[in-house]
Amino acid sequence: MRPYIRVTPFVLAFAFTLACTPSPTGVVPPTVSRDDPFLDTVQTRTFGFFWQLANPQNGLVPDRAPTPSFSSV
């Protein structure tokens, strides 16, 4: 039996922080600009979606918003 892992907003924030950490070599693909305001907006809004809509009881996030939806896993 697999151990139960509770996904809380803190866990999501931690995973998001790890995913957005630059590589140790500092190499950035030439098509990605760190100063791109569009990417900043996408990252901020995506994080906000997960942070605001995560169920505090079980950590599940709905598939879509603002309409009520289920969480597929």
CNS distance restraints for C-alpha pairs under 8 A (distance, minus, plus):
assign (resid   6 and name CA) (resid  58 and name CA) 6.60 0.50 0.50
assign (resid   6 and name CA) (resid  59 and name CA) 6.62 0.50 0.50
assign (resid   7 and name CA) (resid  11 and name CA) 5.79 0.50 0.50
assign (resid   7 and name CA) (resid  12 and name CA) 6.90 0.50 0.50
assign (resid   7 and name CA) (resid  58 and name CA) 6.87 0.50 0.50
assign (resid   7 and name CA) (resid  59 and name CA) 4.71 0.50 0.50
assign (resid   7 and name CA) (resid  60 and name CA) 7.23 0.50 0.50
assign (resid   8 and name CA) (resid  12 and name CA) 6.38 0.50 0.50
assign (resid   8 and name CA) (resid  54 and name CA) 7.45 0.50 0.50
assign (resid   8 and name CA) (resid  56 and name CA) 6.78 0.50 0.50
assign (resid   8 and name CA) (resid  58 and name CA) 7.25 0.50 0.50
assign (resid   8 and name CA) (resid  59 and name CA) 4.73 0.50 0.50
assign (resid   9 and name CA) (resid  13 and name CA) 6.06 0.50 0.50
assign (resid   9 and name CA) (resid  50 and name CA) 7.51 0.50 0.50
assign (resid   9 and name CA) (resid  51 and name CA) 5.69 0.50 0.50
assign (resid   9 and name CA) (resid  54 and name CA) 6.56 0.50 0.50
assign (resid   9 and name CA) (resid  56 and name CA) 7.72 0.50 0.50
assign (resid   9 and name CA) (resid  59 and name CA) 6.83 0.50 0.50
assign (resid  10 and name CA) (resid  14 and name CA) 6.10 0.50 0.50
assign (resid  11 and name CA) (resid  15 and name CA) 6.11 0.50 0.50
assign (resid  12 and name CA) (resid  16 and name CA) 6.01 0.50 0.50
assign (resid  12 and name CA) (resid  50 and name CA) 7.53 0.50 0.50
assign (resid  12 and name CA) (resid  51 and name CA) 7.60 0.50 0.50
assign (resid  13 and name CA) (resid  17 and name CA) 6.08 0.50 0.50
assign (resid  13 and name CA) (resid  47 and name CA) 7.68 0.50 0.50
assign (resid  13 and name CA) (resid  51 and name CA) 7.64 0.50 0.50
assign (resid  14 and name CA) (resid  18 and name CA) 6.28 0.50 0.50
assign (resid  15 and name CA) (resid  19 and name CA) 6.14 0.50 0.50
assign (resid  16 and name CA) (resid  20 and name CA) 6.20 0.50 0.50
assign (resid  16 and name CA) (resid  47 and name CA) 7.62 0.50 0.50
assign (resid  17 and name CA) (resid  21 and name CA) 6.22 0.50 0.50
assign (resid  22 and name CA) (resid  26 and name CA) 6.33 0.50 0.50
assign (resid  23 and name CA) (resid  27 and name CA) 6.71 0.50 0.50
assign (resid  28 and name CA) (resid  32 and name CA) 6.79 0.50 0.50
assign (resid  32 and name CA) (resid  36 and name CA) 7.96 0.50 0.50
assign (resid  36 and name CA) (resid  40 and name CA) 6.60 0.50 0.50
assign (resid  37 and name CA) (resid  41 and name CA) 6.21 0.50 0.50
assign (resid  38 and name CA) (resid  42 and name CA) 6.24 0.50 0.50
assign (resid  39 and name CA) (resid  43 and name CA) 6.04 0.50 0.50
assign (resid  40 and name CA) (resid  44 and name CA) 6.09 0.50 0.50
assign (resid  41 and name CA) (resid  45 and name CA) 6.03 0.50 0.50
assign (resid  42 and name CA) (resid  46 and name CA) 5.92 0.50 0.50
assign (resid  43 and name CA) (resid  47 and name CA) 6.10 0.50 0.50
assign (resid  44 and name CA) (resid  48 and name CA) 6.13 0.50 0.50
assign (resid  45 and name CA) (resid  49 and name CA) 6.14 0.50 0.50
assign (resid  46 and name CA) (resid  50 and name CA) 6.61 0.50 0.50
assign (resid  47 and name CA) (resid  51 and name CA) 6.02 0.50 0.50
assign (resid  48 and name CA) (resid  52 and name CA) 5.79 0.50 0.50
assign (resid  49 and name CA) (resid  53 and name CA) 5.94 0.50 0.50
assign (resid  50 and name CA) (resid  54 and name CA) 5.70 0.50 0.50
assign (resid  50 and name CA) (resid  61 and name CA) 6.51 0.50 0.50
assign (resid  53 and name CA) (resid  61 and name CA) 5.89 0.50 0.50
assign (resid  53 and name CA) (resid  62 and name CA) 7.05 0.50 0.50
assign (resid  54 and name CA) (resid  59 and name CA) 5.30 0.50 0.50
assign (resid  54 and name CA) (resid  60 and name CA) 5.52 0.50 0.50
assign (resid  54 and name CA) (resid  61 and name CA) 4.56 0.50 0.50
assign (resid  54 and name CA) (resid  62 and name CA) 7.48 0.50 0.50
assign (resid  55 and name CA) (resid  59 and name CA) 4.81 0.50 0.50
assign (resid  55 and name CA) (resid  60 and name CA) 5.38 0.50 0.50
assign (resid  55 and name CA) (resid  61 and name CA) 6.30 0.50 0.50
assign (resid  60 and name CA) (resid  71 and name CA) 6.25 0.50 0.50
assign (resid  61 and name CA) (resid  71 and name CA) 5.80 0.50 0.50
assign (resid  62 and name CA) (resid  68 and name CA) 7.76 0.50 0.50
assign (resid  62 and name CA) (resid  69 and name CA) 5.56 0.50 0.50
assign (resid  62 and name CA) (resid  70 and name CA) 5.34 0.50 0.50
assign (resid  62 and name CA) (resid  71 and name CA) 4.44 0.50 0.50
assign (resid  62 and name CA) (resid  72 and name CA) 7.59 0.50 0.50
assign (resid  63 and name CA) (resid  69 and name CA) 6.16 0.50 0.50
assign (resid  63 and name CA) (resid  70 and name CA) 6.24 0.50 0.50
assign (resid  63 and name CA) (resid  71 and name CA) 5.38 0.50 0.50
assign (resid  63 and name CA) (resid  72 and name CA) 6.77 0.50 0.50
assign (resid  64 and name CA) (resid  68 and name CA) 7.65 0.50 0.50
assign (resid  64 and name CA) (resid  69 and name CA) 6.16 0.50 0.50
assign (resid  65 and name CA) (resid  69 and name CA) 7.22 0.50 0.50
